[in-house]
């Protein structure tokens, strides 16, 4: 299975890592570890998408799109993706669930 990480996904992942690494109220080392755990949780969730692309929920606002939640404790984050071909998955975006999702997920 080929995974393509679109610019929106990569940019949002970088922003999320930077945000978690800036949460230094418990110390810089704790923030760095938290950012690393976030990146690992996203990676694990992406691997699950690759294994079972049809397991994600259908995104009714855009034809052909699906989404999954990132693994706990980062389950407020959603990964949006589509599978335009049998052996290809495009990771479109990574968004906190509190956002205005229909406006944000445009492909």
C-alpha positions in Angstrom: 0.0 0.0 0.0 1.3 3.4 -1.0 0.7 6.3 1.4 0.8 9.9 0.2 1.0 12.6 2.9 -0.5 15.7 1.4 0.7 19.1 2.4 -2.2 19.8 4.7 -1.6 16.6 6.6 2.2 17.2 7.0 1.7 20.8 8.0 -0.9 20.0 10.6 1.3 17.2 12.0 4.2 19.6 12.3 2.0 22.2 14.0 0.7 19.6 16.4 4.2 18.4 17.3 5.3 22.0 17.9 2.2 22.8 20.0 2.8 19.8 22.3 6.5 20.5 22.6 5.6 24.1 23.7 3.5 22.8 26.6 6.3 23.2 29.2 4.2 23.7 32.4 5.6 20.3 33.6 9.1 20.9 32.2 10.7 21.0 28.8 11.6 17.2 28.9 7.9 16.3 29.6 6.8 18.5 26.7 9.3 16.9 24.4 8.1 13.5 25.4 4.5 14.5 24.9 5.3 15.7 21.4 7.0 12.4 20.6 4.1 10.4 22.0 1.7 12.5 19.8 3.9 11.8 16.7 4.0 8.1 17.5 0.2 7.9 18.0 -0.4 9.5 14.6 2.1 7.1 13.1 0.3 4.1 14.7 -3.0 5.4 13.5 -1.7 5.8 9.9 -0.4 2.2 9.9 -3.9 1.0 11.0 -5.4 3.0 8.1 -2.9 1.3 5.7 -3.9 -2.1 7.1 -7.7 -1.5 6.9 -8.5 1.5 4.8 -12.3 0.8 4.8 -12.5 0.8 8.6 -12.5 4.6 8.9 -15.9 6.4 9.1 -17.3 7.9 5.9 -17.0 11.7 5.8 -20.4 12.7 4.5 -19.4 16.3 3.6 -16.9 15.2 0.9 -17.4 12.2 -1.4 -14.8 9.5 -1.0 -13.3 10.8 2.2 -13.0 8.8 5.5 -11.6 9.6 8.9 -10.3 7.9 12.0 -9.4 9.2 15.4 -5.8 9.2 16.5 -5.0 6.7 19.3 -5.7 7.7 22.9 -4.8 10.0 24.6 -4.8 12.1 21.4 -8.3 10.9 20.3 -9.5 14.5 19.8 -7.4 14.6 16.7 -8.9 13.2 13.4 -7.0 11.9 10.4 -8.8 12.5 7.1 -7.9 10.4 4.1 -9.1 9.0 0.8 -8.4 5.9 -1.3 -8.5 6.9 -4.9 -7.0 3.6 -6.1 -6.9 0.2 -4.5 -3.2 0.4 -3.6 -3.0 4.1 -2.8 -4.1 6.1 0.3 -3.9 9.9 0.5 -3.6 11.3 4.0 -5.4 14.7 3.5 -5.5 16.4 6.9 -5.0 16.1 10.6 -7.4 18.2 12.6 -8.5 18.7 16.2 -12.2 17.6 16.4 -13.3 20.9 17.9 -12.7 22.7 14.6 -15.3 23.6 12.0 -14.6 20.5 10.1 -16.9 20.8 7.0 -15.2 24.2 6.2 -11.7 22.9 6.9 -11.6 19.6 5.1 -11.6 20.6 1.5 -9.0 18.4 -0.1 
